[in-house]
Every structure is written in structure tokens, then in C-alpha cells.
């Protein structure tokens, strides 16, 4: 990745990071799609202790930045990422980084539930199998059960493990996708609008799950729902027009933001 110009706009994360364990760091990250710049010099720290929420209007760059954290933008031919992103101090864009292993360490849950057209059991077993995490069937059984339990789905799924994952309800499918992500024992979980396709009851279950998983994994969530961000996160970053305008404690962002643009968005003047 190339070095950013010294006059690039940046938001320093130092004021927003307390005495916590930093898991990922981003410094001066910019993203281009061809000649168009979609993201401008974003700097942020992500810890295991705090759920981080990205909020902002549609097209503001929050999902683009999220996808930088596990190199999903590599799949877009015209995308170019500049700056530096590190996981436990290791540059994730270095030539030595195994992208398959990176995406096991930094899992992703998408906006629309996307279970594989396989059984519930095989959805969860897929990642551990390709990464060689289970030596025996008993090992795999334990991984599947443990992952479904952590995803709050075991009681609903234990008697139907051989049924298709696509036959589950939308909320169950999304929790299955979370179980699939955590089955490979990731360090970070990225969630891109994980509740936007779900009803309020299913959304509440996902939010409870996020709270249960906090501290076990570093979690970053993109959401359009400001009430959801306030409920599930401890840190919030506000994005606008490709820039991270403000990053800090969620309570402060929602009650006493520093930047006028943040206040205008929070109070509904635009969005």
C-alpha cells in the first residue's frame, strides 16, 4: 500500500481509545474506485472490549471502509486502497499476508442472510473443514455445537441439523451465518447492516447476540439505524461524504457531538 500525502485529512483516534486492547488499527486509509475517491484518509482503532458502530448516510463510505478491514475490496477490480491497516500489528495488505487466513481471522456477516445451500450442520462445519480445524468427527461435532450455542441458535437447531440452512427463518439464517463466521475462531467480526432484512423480534435477538459476543471478539457493525448503534455499541464513528467526521464514545456522539455535521445527522437534519 502506498504512503498517504502528509496534508491528507485525518481524524486521530487517540482521544477515542481508552486503556483497552487494540486489535486493529487503520491509519490514513483512502479508497479509490478507478479515478473516484470513495474514502478519504480514515484513521481508527478497534478493540476487543468495545463494539464499534459506523453510522452515516447512504453512500458515505462506511461499508467501503468496513470491507477494507478484511480485504473484501480486493474482489473489486477497480478498487485501490491506500494507507495502513494492521491486525495485531501485522500489515494486512502486505504481500506476505494470506488473504484466506485473514478472512478466517476477520469474519464478515452481510446485510442479507446468505447461508450455503447445505444442511445447518454443514454450514457451520464448512470453514473448520477447509481450514483443518477438526481432526475427528467428534471434534467437528463440538465445533458445530459450540458455534451454534455462541450464536444463540443451538436450542432451535439441535434437532434439525441435517435440514437445509435455507429453510430457516430470516433471523435464524442470520444467526446461522454468525455461527458460521465464529466456527473458524475469528478474532474480529465485521457486520454490514446485519439486521436490515429482519423483523423487530429477530433484530432484538441479533442485538442480544452482539452484546453476548462482545469481549470474545472485536466487533464492528455498520448500521443505518441510529437507535441500534446506541443500543449495541460503545464506540461510534460518523461518516459523511467519504470522510470519518467524528469518532468517540457512543454516549458522547449521540448526546454531545463535537462536529456540527454529526449533530445535524443525529438530530435528523439530513440523512
C-alpha positions as CSV (number, residue, x, y, z in Angstrom):
1,X,0.0,0.0,0.0
2,X,1.3,3.4,-0.8
3,X,2.1,6.1,1.6
4,X,-0.5,8.9,2.0
5,X,0.3,12.6,1.4
6,X,1.1,14.5,4.5
7,X,-1.7,17.0,4.0
8,X,-4.4,14.4,3.9
9,X,-7.4,15.0,6.2
10,X,-7.4,12.7,9.2
11,X,-9.3,12.1,12.4
12,X,-6.9,10.9,15.1
13,X,-8.2,8.1,17.2
14,X,-6.0,8.8,20.2
15,X,-8.7,10.7,22.0
16,X,-11.2,8.0,21.5
17,X,-9.2,5.0,22.7
18,X,-9.0,4.2,26.4
19,X,-6.8,1.7,28.1
20,X,-8.1,-1.2,26.1
21,X,-6.5,-3.9,23.9
22,X,-6.2,-2.6,20.4
23,X,-7.0,-5.3,17.9
24,X,-6.9,-3.5,14.6
25,X,-5.5,-0.1,13.6
26,X,-6.2,1.9,10.5
27,X,-4.1,4.9,9.6
28,X,-4.8,7.3,6.7
29,X,-6.9,4.8,4.8
30,X,-8.2,6.0,1.4
31,X,-10.1,4.0,-1.2
32,X,-10.5,4.7,-4.9
33,X,-12.7,3.1,-7.5
34,X,-10.9,4.0,-10.6
35,X,-10.5,7.8,-10.6
36,X,-13.2,8.3,-8.0
37,X,-12.2,8.6,-4.4
38,X,-14.7,6.9,-2.1
39,X,-12.9,7.2,1.2
40,X,-10.6,9.9,2.5
41,X,-7.9,9.3,5.0
42,X,-9.6,7.4,7.7
43,X,-7.8,6.5,11.0
44,X,-9.3,4.4,13.7
45,X,-8.5,1.8,16.4
46,X,-10.7,-1.2,17.1
47,X,-10.5,-3.1,20.4
48,X,-11.9,-6.4,21.6
49,X,-13.6,-4.7,24.6
50,X,-15.8,-2.3,22.6
51,X,-18.3,-2.8,19.8
52,X,-17.7,-0.1,17.2
53,X,-20.6,1.2,15.1
54,X,-20.2,3.0,11.8
55,X,-23.1,5.4,11.1
56,X,-23.8,7.9,8.3
57,X,-26.0,8.5,5.2
58,X,-26.1,6.0,2.3
59,X,-23.0,6.2,0.2
60,X,-20.9,7.9,2.9
61,X,-18.1,5.3,2.8
62,X,-18.9,3.3,6.0
63,X,-19.4,-0.1,4.2
64,X,-16.4,0.7,1.9
65,X,-14.2,1.1,4.9
66,X,-15.6,-2.0,6.6
67,X,-14.7,-4.0,3.6
68,X,-11.1,-2.8,3.8
69,X,-10.7,-4.5,7.2
70,X,-10.7,-8.0,5.6
71,X,-9.7,-7.0,2.1
72,X,-13.1,-7.6,0.6
73,X,-12.4,-4.7,-1.7
74,X,-9.8,-7.0,-3.4
75,X,-12.7,-8.5,-5.2
76,X,-13.5,-5.2,-7.0
77,X,-11.2,-4.8,-10.0
78,X,-11.2,-1.0,-10.0
79,X,-10.6,-0.7,-6.2
80,X,-7.4,0.7,-4.8
81,X,-6.7,1.0,-1.1
82,X,-4.0,3.4,0.3
83,X,-2.8,3.8,3.9
84,X,-2.2,1.2,6.5
85,X,-4.3,-1.4,8.3
86,X,-2.9,-3.7,10.9
87,X,-4.2,-6.7,12.8
88,X,-2.2,-7.3,15.9
89,X,0.5,-5.1,14.5
90,X,0.7,-7.1,11.2
91,X,0.0,-5.2,7.9
92,X,-3.0,-7.0,6.4
93,X,-2.1,-5.6,2.9
94,X,1.5,-6.9,2.9
95,X,2.5,-9.3,0.2
96,X,3.1,-12.0,2.9
97,X,-0.5,-11.9,4.2
98,X,-2.6,-14.9,3.3
99,X,-5.9,-13.4,2.4
100,X,-7.8,-16.7,3.0
101,X,-6.4,-16.9,6.5
102,X,-7.1,-13.2,7.0
103,X,-10.7,-13.7,6.3
104,X,-10.8,-16.5,8.7
105,X,-9.4,-14.2,11.4
106,X,-11.6,-11.3,10.3
107,X,-15.0,-12.8,9.6
108,X,-17.9,-11.0,7.9
109,X,-21.7,-11.1,8.2
110,X,-23.5,-9.5,5.4
111,X,-26.7,-7.4,5.1
112,X,-28.8,-10.2,3.7
113,X,-28.5,-13.7,5.3
114,X,-26.6,-15.9,2.9
115,X,-26.4,-19.5,4.2
116,X,-25.0,-22.0,1.9
117,X,-27.5,-24.4,0.2
118,X,-26.3,-27.1,2.6
119,X,-27.5,-28.5,5.9
120,X,-27.4,-26.4,9.1
121,X,-24.5,-28.7,10.3
122,X,-22.5,-28.3,7.0
123,X,-23.0,-24.5,7.0
124,X,-21.1,-24.3,10.3
125,X,-18.7,-27.2,9.6
126,X,-17.6,-25.7,6.2
127,X,-15.0,-23.3,7.5
128,X,-13.4,-25.6,10.1
129,X,-13.2,-28.3,7.4
130,X,-11.4,-26.2,4.8
131,X,-9.0,-24.8,7.5
132,X,-8.3,-28.2,9.0
133,X,-9.5,-27.3,12.5
134,X,-11.1,-30.7,13.3
135,X,-9.2,-33.9,13.4
136,X,-12.2,-36.2,14.1
137,X,-16.0,-36.2,13.6
138,X,-16.3,-35.7,17.4
139,X,-14.1,-32.6,17.1
140,X,-16.3,-31.2,14.3
141,X,-19.5,-32.0,16.3
142,X,-18.0,-30.0,19.2
143,X,-17.2,-27.1,17.0
144,X,-20.6,-27.0,15.4
145,X,-22.4,-27.3,18.7
146,X,-20.2,-24.6,20.3
147,X,-20.6,-22.2,17.4
148,X,-24.4,-22.6,17.4
149,X,-24.5,-22.1,21.1
150,X,-22.5,-18.9,20.9
151,X,-24.8,-17.7,18.1
152,X,-27.8,-18.4,20.3
153,X,-29.2,-21.0,17.9
154,X,-28.4,-24.4,19.4
155,X,-31.8,-25.0,21.1
156,X,-33.6,-24.1,17.9
157,X,-31.3,-26.1,15.6
158,X,-30.1,-29.2,17.6
159,X,-32.9,-31.4,16.4
160,X,-32.7,-30.3,12.7
161,X,-29.0,-30.2,12.0
162,X,-29.5,-32.1,8.7
163,X,-32.2,-29.8,7.4
164,X,-31.2,-27.1,4.9
165,X,-30.0,-23.8,6.4
166,X,-32.0,-22.0,3.7
167,X,-35.3,-23.5,5.3
168,X,-34.8,-21.4,8.4
169,X,-36.4,-18.1,9.1
170,X,-34.6,-14.9,8.2
171,X,-33.4,-14.2,11.7
172,X,-32.3,-17.8,12.2
173,X,-30.4,-17.7,8.9
174,X,-28.5,-14.6,10.0
175,X,-27.6,-16.2,13.4
176,X,-26.5,-19.3,11.3
177,X,-24.2,-17.0,9.3
178,X,-22.8,-15.6,12.6
179,X,-22.3,-19.2,13.8
180,X,-20.5,-20.0,10.5
181,X,-18.3,-16.9,11.0
182,X,-17.3,-17.8,14.6
183,X,-16.8,-21.5,13.8
184,X,-13.2,-20.8,12.5
185,X,-12.4,-18.9,15.8
186,X,-12.0,-15.4,14.3
187,X,-10.5,-12.5,16.2
188,X,-12.7,-9.8,14.6
189,X,-16.3,-10.0,13.3
190,X,-17.5,-7.4,10.8
191,X,-21.3,-6.9,10.4
192,X,-22.6,-4.9,7.4
193,X,-26.2,-3.9,8.2
194,X,-26.9,-7.4,9.7
195,X,-30.5,-6.6,10.8
196,X,-31.7,-4.5,7.8
197,X,-33.6,-7.5,6.3
198,X,-35.0,-8.7,9.7
199,X,-38.2,-8.1,11.7
200,X,-38.0,-6.4,15.1
201,X,-38.1,-9.6,17.1
202,X,-35.2,-11.2,15.0
203,X,-33.4,-7.8,15.2
204,X,-33.6,-7.9,19.0
205,X,-32.1,-11.4,19.1
206,X,-29.2,-10.3,16.9
207,X,-28.6,-7.3,19.1
208,X,-28.6,-9.5,22.2
209,X,-26.1,-11.8,20.5
210,X,-23.8,-8.9,19.7
211,X,-23.8,-7.9,23.3
212,X,-23.1,-11.6,24.4
213,X,-20.2,-11.8,21.9
214,X,-18.6,-8.5,23.0
215,X,-15.2,-9.2,24.7
216,X,-14.8,-12.5,23.0
217,X,-14.3,-10.9,19.6
218,X,-13.6,-7.4,18.3
219,X,-16.9,-6.4,16.6
220,X,-17.5,-3.7,14.0
221,X,-21.1,-3.0,12.8
222,X,-22.4,-0.8,10.0
223,X,-25.9,0.3,10.6
224,X,-28.4,2.9,9.3
225,X,-30.3,2.6,12.5
226,X,-29.0,5.1,15.0
227,X,-31.1,3.6,17.8
228,X,-29.4,0.3,17.1
229,X,-26.0,1.9,17.2
230,X,-26.8,3.5,20.5
231,X,-28.0,0.1,21.9
232,X,-25.2,-2.2,20.8
233,X,-22.0,-0.1,20.6
234,X,-19.6,1.5,23.0
235,X,-17.8,3.5,20.2
236,X,-19.3,5.2,17.2
237,X,-17.8,6.6,14.1
238,X,-19.8,9.0,11.9
239,X,-19.0,9.0,8.2
240,X,-20.1,11.7,5.7
241,X,-19.1,12.1,2.1
242,X,-16.2,9.6,2.3
243,X,-14.7,11.2,5.5
244,X,-14.9,10.0,9.0
245,X,-16.1,13.1,10.7
246,X,-16.0,12.1,14.3
247,X,-15.2,9.0,16.4
248,X,-15.7,8.6,20.1
249,X,-17.7,7.1,22.9
250,X,-21.2,6.3,21.7
251,X,-22.9,8.2,24.5
252,X,-20.9,11.3,23.6
253,X,-21.5,11.1,19.9
254,X,-25.3,10.8,20.4
255,X,-25.6,13.4,23.2
256,X,-22.8,15.9,22.8
257,X,-21.0,15.5,19.4
258,X,-18.1,17.8,18.7
259,X,-18.8,18.3,15.0
260,X,-21.8,20.2,13.6
261,X,-22.2,17.7,10.8
262,X,-22.6,14.9,13.4
263,X,-25.1,16.9,15.4
264,X,-27.1,17.6,12.2
265,X,-27.2,13.9,11.3
266,X,-28.1,12.7,14.8
267,X,-30.9,15.3,15.0
268,X,-32.3,14.3,11.6
269,X,-31.5,17.4,9.6
270,X,-30.2,15.2,6.8
271,X,-29.7,11.5,6.3
